[in-house]
């Protein structure tokens, strides 16, 4: 019973996730066409759910000339001692799954996982780097498999908390 209570009790990493609650303005650069990067304004809204165990994120804006909406659920698995995250959006029908660690020294969360490659229907690699600049600013970079199978950066963004 103690293990179940420990497993379901929010801790320091859940508090860290909760500190993002609220609205954030983002400026995102997409590199889907590396010769012509696309810059977009987005809004990221964070809230906590299910007894403070999970962070829900909603991202809205326009990307690559299209209306864009995405959702993620991120939590800290108390038993495995890792962050776990999922992502879905309106420009794909697959799920992205990632997990990883937060390094307090560098103030960076590093997640790795898989997402569906729409060209071949197989899982491809994805990597996310979230660098905390200060309590009101963070930078996010996303990397994945390029056409040749080598990792490429496909998105970077800077997010500032709305005041």
N, C-alpha and C positions, 0 to 999 in steps of 0.2 A: 504494500500500500504506500509506503514511503517513496518508493521509486516512481509511482504514478503521480503522487503529489508533486515531487520534484520536477517531473517531466512536464507537468501542466501549470507550473507556477512561473509567471513572468519574472525575469531577472534583469541584470545590468544591460545585457545586449538588447532586450526588448525595450528597456527604457531608452537606450540609444536610438532605436528605430522610432520610438514615440516622439523623440525630440524633433523629428522632421515634420510633424503634423502641421497642417496648414497649406497655404497656396504659395507656389514658387513660379516666378517668371523664368522662362528658359529661352536661350538663343541656341539653336541646334544647327549644325552643319552636317549634311548628309553627303557621302562620297560615293553614292551608287553609280554616278558617272564621274569618275575622277577628273576628267578634263573640264567638267563644269559642276563644281560642288554647289549644292542647294542650301541656302540659309533660311531658316524658318523660326518664327516666334511660336512658343508653345506655353501651355500652363500645366504644371504638375501639381496635383492636389494629393496630399497624404493624410490618412487617418488610421487609427488603430481599431482592430476588431477582435472579437472572441476573447474577451477578458484580457486584452492587451498583449496577446500572443502573436498577432499577425498585423503587419503593416499593409494596408491597401493603398495602392497608388493609381491615380487616373491621370492620363496625359491626353490633352486635346490641343489641336492646332492644325496647321496646314503643312504638309511635307511633300516636296516634289510636285507642287501644284495640285495636290489632292487633299481633301479633308482627312485628317488623321486622328484616330482615337485608339488609345491603348490602355491596358490594365495590367497591374502586377500584384502579386501577393508575395510578401517576403516575411520570413520568420527566422527565429533562431532555434534550432533543434537542441534542446537542453541535454538530450542523451548523447547525440553525436558531436556536440560542441562545434557546430558549423551553422552558417547562414544558408538558408534554402530559399529559392525564388522561382516563380513562374512568370511568364509574360505572354499576353495575347494582344492582338490588335486587329483593326478592320482591314488591313492590307494583306492578311494572311489567314489561313485556316488551320495552322499548326500551332502547337505549344512550344515555348522555349522553357527549358529547365536548366537552372544553374545552382551551384553551391560553392561555398568558399569561406574565407576568413576576413576579419577586419584586423588590420595592423594599427594599433593605437599610436605607435611610434611615428609612422609615416602618415597617419590619419587617412589610410586608404583601405577600401574594401575591394578585394579581388575575388571575382566569381568566374567560374568556368562551367560550361555545360554543352548542351546540344540544342539544335533547332532544325526543323525540316528544311532541306534544300529543295526549293520548288523546281529546280531543273532536273533532278533525278529521283526525287521522292525519298531520299535517304537522309539519315541524321548527319548534320554537319556540325563542326565545332563553333562555339561562340565563347567570347570572353568579355567581361565587363570590368572596368576599372573606375571606381568612384573615389575621387580625391576630395577630402574635406578641406576647404580653404579657411573658413571660419564658421561661426554658428549660423551665418546667414548666406553662405555661398558654398557651392560645390561644383566640381567639374566631373563630367561623365564621358567615358570613351567606350565604344563598342567595337569589337574586332570579330572577324569570322573568316571562314574559308573563302578565298578568292576563286576565280574560274580555274586557276591552275592548281588549286589545292593548298596554296600557301596562304598564311594569315594576312589579312588586310584590315585596315581601319575603315569602317563604313559609317561611323557616326561619332561626333563629339559635340558636347554641349556644356554651356555654363548656366547654372541655375542660381537665382537670387530670391531669397524669401521676400514675399510681399509684406509690406509694413502697413 
